[in-house]
């Protein structure tokens, strides 16, 4: 059973441990994957951490690659959410996740934030694979899922939003979502399909729940889902 829905507002003071843990986890994944590449002798630390990784390098550390996924390596769909092409790619997504977590985590809590991010990220990976993209990595599908969830939850709570927050939550936030989605679809260097897939999962999740913050049963279930997805992504292979 879910807890009663709290009044949603822009909370700029509450701690956001789930967001910081997510940021730290993605940064750690980038460093760990760089260590694998350096250990293979193919590249030095600057190339592995900072510069753009080749498709071969990204496949080596577990990135999504259509022929291998078709061959049964489905775990790549999840692990690829935690991997990035270069440092700039990682930093852009970390900044986006901090902004979104600052809005969303006080509403849904850290466990639901992680669960929704991982499910949306997986949805983005699946969407990219289904449309035939050869290779795609990154957390942006998960970020778009959180973005869409924040928009939906704010819209559902629109009658009780504080007046001072309404311009941001009901106008600026949806507008930025549409703008970022359009940019991702327009630029060929960005996997806009993953953004669409993550967005659709985020919308579905935000409409499916009765209350933004999960009750005890849903907290346990979503925590288990998040744990399974993280283990699936990180299990050594």
C-alpha positions in Angstrom: 0.0 0.0 0.0 1.3 3.5 -0.8 1.5 6.3 1.6 -0.7 9.3 1.1 0.5 11.7 -1.6 2.5 14.6 -0.1 2.1 18.1 -1.5 4.7 18.5 -4.2 6.9 21.5 -4.3 10.5 22.5 -5.3 12.5 21.4 -2.3 15.9 23.0 -2.4 17.0 22.0 1.1 16.4 18.3 1.5 19.3 15.9 1.3 19.4 13.8 -1.9 21.5 10.8 -1.0 20.1 8.6 -3.8 21.1 11.2 -6.4 24.6 11.5 -5.1 24.9 7.7 -4.9 23.8 7.4 -8.5 26.3 10.1 -9.6 29.1 8.3 -7.7 28.1 4.9 -9.1 28.2 6.2 -12.7 31.6 7.9 -12.1 32.9 4.7 -10.5 31.7 2.7 -13.5 33.6 5.0 -15.8 36.8 4.6 -13.8 36.3 0.8 -13.5 35.8 0.5 -17.3 38.8 2.6 -17.9 40.9 0.3 -15.7 39.8 -2.7 -17.8 40.9 -0.9 -21.0 44.2 0.1 -19.5 44.7 -3.4 -18.2 44.1 -4.8 -21.7 47.1 -2.7 -22.9 45.1 -1.0 -25.7 45.1 2.5 -24.3 46.6 4.6 -21.5 44.7 6.3 -18.6 44.1 9.6 -20.5 42.6 7.8 -23.4 40.5 5.5 -21.3 39.2 8.2 -18.9 38.9 11.4 -21.0 39.0 10.8 -24.7 36.4 9.2 -26.9 36.4 5.5 -26.8 36.2 3.5 -30.0 33.4 1.1 -30.6 35.8 -1.8 -30.0 36.8 -0.3 -26.6 33.2 0.2 -25.6 32.2 -3.3 -26.6 35.2 -4.6 -24.6 33.8 -3.1 -21.3 30.3 -4.4 -22.0 28.7 -1.7 -24.1 25.6 -2.3 -26.2 26.4 -3.8 -29.6 23.7 -5.1 -31.8 25.3 -8.3 -33.1 26.3 -9.5 -29.6 22.9 -8.6 -28.1 21.3 -10.6 -31.0 23.6 -13.4 -30.1 22.1 -13.6 -26.6 24.2 -11.2 -24.6 21.2 -9.3 -23.2 23.0 -8.1 -20.2 24.7 -5.5 -22.4 21.3 -3.7 -22.6 21.6 -3.0 -18.9 25.3 -2.5 -18.5 25.4 0.0 -21.3 23.3 2.4 -19.2 26.2 2.7 -16.8 28.9 3.3 -19.5 29.8 6.4 -21.4 31.8 7.2 -24.6 34.1 9.7 -23.0 34.4 12.1 -20.0 32.3 14.8 -21.6 29.5 12.4 -22.2 29.6 11.3 -18.6 29.7 14.8 -17.2 26.7 16.0 -19.2 24.6 13.1 -17.9 25.8 13.6 -14.3 24.8 17.3 -14.3 21.4 16.4 -15.8 20.9 13.7 -13.1 21.9 16.1 -10.3 19.3 18.7 -11.6 16.6 16.0 -12.0 17.4 14.4 -8.7 17.2 17.7 -6.9 13.6 18.0 -8.1 12.5 14.4 -8.0 14.2 12.7 -5.1 12.4 14.7 -2.4 9.1 13.5 -4.0 9.8 9.9 -4.6 12.7 9.0 -2.3 16.1 7.4 -3.2 14.9 3.8 -3.8 12.2 4.8 -6.3 14.6 7.2 -8.0 17.1 4.4 -8.6 14.5 1.9 -9.7 12.9 4.3 -12.1 16.3 5.4 -13.5 17.4 1.8 -14.1 14.1 0.8 -15.7 14.0 3.8 -17.9 17.6 3.3 -18.9 16.9 -0.3 -19.8 13.8 0.9 -21.8 16.0 3.3 -23.7 18.5 0.5 -24.5 15.8 -1.8 -25.7 14.3 0.9 -27.9 17.7 1.6 -29.5 18.2 -2.1 -30.2 14.8 -2.6 -31.6 15.1 0.2 -34.2 18.4 -1.3 -35.3 21.1 1.0 -33.9 24.5 -0.8 -34.0 25.9 0.6 -30.8 24.8 2.9 -28.0 25.8 3.6 -24.4 25.0 6.1 -21.7 22.7 7.1 -18.9 20.6 9.6 -20.9 17.7 7.2 -21.4 17.4 6.9 -17.6 17.7 10.6 -17.2 14.9 11.2 -19.7 12.8 8.7 -17.7 13.3 10.7 -14.5 12.7 14.0 -16.5 9.4 12.6 -17.8 8.4 11.2 -14.4 8.9 14.6 -12.8 6.7 16.3 -15.4 3.9 13.8 -15.0 4.0 13.9 -11.2 3.9 17.7 -11.2 1.0 17.6 -13.7 -0.9 15.1 -11.6 -0.4 17.3 -8.5 -1.1 20.6 -10.4 -4.1 21.6 -8.2 -2.0 21.6 -5.1 1.3 23.0 -6.3 2.5 26.2 -4.6 1.9 29.3 -6.8 5.6 30.1 -6.8 6.5 26.7 -8.2 3.9 26.5 -10.9 5.8 28.4 -13.6 8.8 26.0 -13.2 7.0 22.7 -12.8 4.1 23.2 -15.2 5.7 25.3 -17.9 9.5 25.4 -17.8 10.0 21.7 -17.0 7.7 20.4 -19.8 9.2 22.9 -22.2 12.7 21.8 -21.5 11.8 18.2 -21.8 10.3 18.8 -25.3 13.4 20.9 -26.3 15.9 18.3 -25.2 14.0 15.5 -26.8 13.9 17.4 -30.1 17.6 18.2 -30.0 18.4 14.5 -29.3 16.3 13.4 -32.3 17.7 16.1 -34.6 21.4 15.5 -34.0 22.8 12.3 -35.5 25.6 12.0 -32.9 22.9 11.6 -30.1 20.9 8.5 -29.6 17.5 10.2 -29.6 15.7 6.8 -29.7 17.1 5.9 -26.3 15.7 9.2 -25.0 12.2 8.4 -26.4 12.4 4.9 -24.9 13.4 6.2 -21.5 10.8 8.9 -21.6 8.0 6.5 -22.3 9.0 4.3 -19.4 9.2 7.3 -17.1 5.7 8.4 -18.2 4.3 4.9 -17.6 5.8 4.6 -14.2 4.7 8.0 -13.0 1.1 7.4 -14.1 1.1 3.8 -12.6 1.7 4.8 -9.0 -0.9 6.2 -6.7 1.5 8.2 -4.6 4.9 9.7 -5.5 6.6 8.2 -2.5 6.3 4.4 -2.1 4.9 2.7 0.9 6.6 -0.2 2.6 5.6 -2.9 0.2 6.4 -1.0 -2.9 9.7 0.2 -1.3 10.8 -3.4 -0.8 9.7 -4.4 -4.3 11.4 -1.5 -6.1 14.5 -1.9 -4.0 14.6 -5.5 -5.1 14.1 -4.6 -8.7 16.9 -2.0 -8.5 19.3 -4.4 -6.9 18.6 -7.1 -9.5 19.2 -4.7 -12.3 22.5 -3.4 -10.8 23.7 -7.0 -10.2 22.7 -8.0 -13.8 24.6 -5.0 -15.2 27.7 -5.4 -13.0 28.1 -9.2 -12.8 31.6 -10.1 -14.2 31.5 -11.7 -17.6 
